[in-house]
Amino acid sequence: MSLESHGSIQVSRLFEAVNLLLIRYYRTSFSYWLNQDDPVAWMQKHIDEWRLNLELEQVFDQISHARVKKWRRQLDVRSACLEPGDSELTRDLLAFTGFRKFVGLYKTVSRQIFRHCSDDTYGRHLKLTFLFYIIHVSGLFMIHKDSLHEINQTLTKLIGDDDFKKDIPIVNQTFSLFKEHKGRYPETLLDCIYKIGEAVYKTGKVELINHFIDRVVNHGFQFPMIQGTGEDWQIRGNTAHVKNIRVFLSLICQHPKKSKRLLSALIIYLSIGGVFIKDTDLFPRDITGFLNADIEGVYNLVKQLARLLPAFFNEIGAEGQLRDISTELDESCHRRDRLIHFLRKQCHVESSSRIVEFIQQVMIFWKTKDKAPLEPFVPPSIFEEIQTSGRYVDGPGHIMQYLEEKKLSHPKDFLMYRQEALDRYVEEVSGVTDLDRHRVRLMLRFFRLLNEKYGVDHLEIKSYLTNFKTDDLPDPRRLAAALDENRLEIKIDRLLSYMADLKHIVVSDQVYEPNEAIYHKRHFAVDIPSMYGSYNEPKFDALGLTLRIESIVNVLFEDLINSIDLRLITKPTFVRIFSLLTLFRKALSLDGIVSNKLDVQMEFLKYSVNTTTCSFTQYLDIFKGFVRAVADMINDYFHNIHSANLLQIEARIGKDQIQKKYLPGFVPDQGQLDEKTARKLDQRVADIFFRDRIATSLGLQQLDVFLNRILHTLFRQSERLSQDQLSVLLNYDPKTP
């Protein structure tokens, strides 16, 4: 065989291999498209009205089953007529429409639909149905994201159209589609939901808005889903979580009073599933935007939400004392304690409220030498390096054990003491080095500063105010003077008055200019971009300070009700009770809770203490009325608002997304729950949720306890005394001659 002949055979074999591959490729592609729903038939089924002109028929013919069948027949003919090794067959095959090119035709059709419709509204509806078909077909995944954006744009123009009265079915169809792709494009879907919501709210149709909110709530939520810390030193979690919070807040801002169910859902999701916001998310900006909406009518719900957001801090990253103390702690061991070095870097680079739990676990580790609880907080390589004994652990651990002997068994207990008192305890410990004492003192101060930044409880408020900018807030000297007041009732009253001025700022119509000083940098050691600086804005600052003051006021209310002697109730006792109830009513009003029934009972009690003819039965009825008024407030502001969103909560969000404190021992770690167990879990979740909301409200739980104590004493007195004796006792005033 000649060299030329051999070369020709080789070329022929090459063309044959290519042609067989192309034939197989096209047949597989055509079979795939023919196994999908025919786009025209699918659209006819999913649209209320089907009317195509000649131009539209030609547009849809490009992707019809008829067109694909025609191509398949042509493929069969050409492959049968020509030899497999023929180069002409190769040229013919390359002219066929391949898989990617066919996907591109769908984008072409999408752009052409509206252009060939004389009726704009029908054109948008037709295009929307076609886009729904694209999302319906998994093989078109390459254009799903773009199609979602087009759905978004088309819907916003379609919803609210005066000539189109079928908005609710459109919303239903859209959310059914979103549900299928929630896990694949969470952030894109959230953008779509916001844009649809914007269009829905603009219609002003209450029924449509309510229906939209129902669908948003049923769509679910993007939970934090924290999965530990990676080797890049960054926390692994759901990147769509913060965006979901932002979308909910932005929708609520459209019309807060009409968005109570959505606001309730956000409160429930964050309560039950947790919240994870990093400093670098700059979430204070979002809070400011939210507070600039008309929130006064839903202020109590706003407060419930605010208590769940660990974002009321002004320093972004680690600045000032926080940076100085964390650095000194790390440098005290020349950065050789890998655990403390990582803790410091987390504070400086990836800081979030999660670091409060992290530092608590570090202190517990010092005491117990059990490093297992640290695993979620550190990268795997650092976890392996952590030594459970040695110079970095033994001395601090000995001090922590000594503090436990002083009834300070958990890091949270340290916050109940002043730093000076803790330092004295540390100095009492023998058998440790000065360096060990120094490190523990720094650690305790570090923990206190982190709690001061991210928390609102157990604060040394005066210390907090020294670094707090109050330029546009009420005079902080008033607050300092109130805190120095020794008379309990006057102290509470002054603090409530200061909070009233803060609330006036929070709910005002005025839009303040934020004071931002935020800088970006990159940490070369771990190659992580970060930022630092500060953020101040009067409404944001006022609400943050309100939350911190109310945690103090709630403790003072407990002291107040414990200070009144309720072993025997007489006329002067009722006068004192009326004075205390006036403070409680003021506190509830500041928290956005208003009750006509409470006001009526206050008037009854005011009249009773100013007369000598009030009987025991009348006093008993008054305080029964108070208890009913509180029960009604709890129903109106908590149960009635949240109960619907709590129904079948486990089935809707899954037990894996529920925080541990809600999960009892009877819930298995793996597998689905049976109906009875799920029902028990739902009830437990609801009970804990309501208990927490009431306990953190301003004065509500303390008022409930106070009133029940009064009723208990009245009932006890009625069992021991006659009616005449009760009447004399309850109207007795030792100051009256």
Secondary structure, DSSP 8 states (H G I E B T S, - for coil): --HHHHHHHHHHHHHHHHHHHHHHHHHHHHHHHHHS--HHHHHHHH-S-----HHHHHHHHTTSHHHHHHHHHHHHHHHHHS-TT-HHHHHHHHTS--HHHHHHHHHHHHHHHHHT-SSHHHHHHHHHHHHHHHHH-GGGGGGHHHHHHHHHHHHHHHTT-TT---HHHHHHHHHHHHHHTTTTSHHHHHHHHHHHHHHHHHH--HHHHHHHHHHHHHH---------B-TTS-B---THHHHHHHHHHHHHHH-GGGGHHHHHHHHHHHHHH----BGGG-HHHHHHHHHTSS-GGGHHHHHHHHTT-TT--SEESS-HHHHHHHHHHHHTTTT--HHHHHHHHHHHHS-BTHHHHHHHHHHHHHHH---GGGGGGS-HHHHHH--SSSTTTHHHHHHHHHHHHTT--SHHHHTTS-HHHHHHHHHH--SS-HHHHHHHHHHHHHHHHHHHHH--SS--HHHHHHT---TTSS-HHHHHHHHH--SHHHHHHHHHHHHHHHHHHHT-S-----EEEEEEEEETTTTEEEEEEEEE-HHHHHHHHHHHHHHHHHHHHHHHHHHS--SS--HHHHHHHHHHHHHHHHHHHHTT---HHHHHHHHHHHHHHT-S---HHHHHHHHHHHHHHHHHHHIIIIIHHHHHHHTTHHHHH-GGGS-GGG--TTS-SSS---HHHHHHHHHHHHHHHHHHHHHHSSSHHHHHHHHHHHHHHHHHHHHHS-HHHHHHHHT--TT--
